[in-house]
């Protein structure tokens, strides 16, 4: 079922030991991985200091965008769950200094409650 969930875009929790080698070059001093969710090839990575949105692009996925958001920069956030006719959920993050929110689409079946709870834990303290 894991492969089917990946094809459908459902987020699944990632084993942090798999990410340690990949992300160690971009981790700061005293920064530790806490939790990560994978949606197809993209990742939501929660450290003890920031949220890292990783977008693997292109056919091979060799081009990668790392969007780092310190928790203190998140002014507020919204998670909109999927409805009966709307198949996707959305995560919206309002970041200090930006007028428009950062919007990430989450496919039906994604653990939106888990993502929201994790953001709340780090943003709200």
Phi, psi and omega in degrees: 000336180299319179295318179296318177299320179296318179295324181280350178089012181287139180282139175228148180291142184253141175291122185293335179295330177292327184274340186305311181294320182293321187261351183304325179295337183254002181278141178279170175298140180060022177257136183227141175293139180244316186197148178213143175239140180245133174237105188054258179255345183276156183228145166251112183246124178255123173252182177284355183236337185202168172255128178246120176261117184251121182243108178272125189246161176079175182295321184270340182076014180284331176276123186230135175253128177248110180255108182263129179233108176297139182303326181293344180274348180278113182283310172203170184215160181218137172239123179251119182282161178290143178259192181295314183260340179268114186282343186247152172256165179227145171247127178239129178240123174266122185249138180309131178090357179241136181281321182264146179285156170278124185245129175237130179275134178241127182288157177305137180097349177293144179284072182294328178294317179296319178294315180296318180297319180294316177299315180300319181300318183274325181284319184271347177089000000 
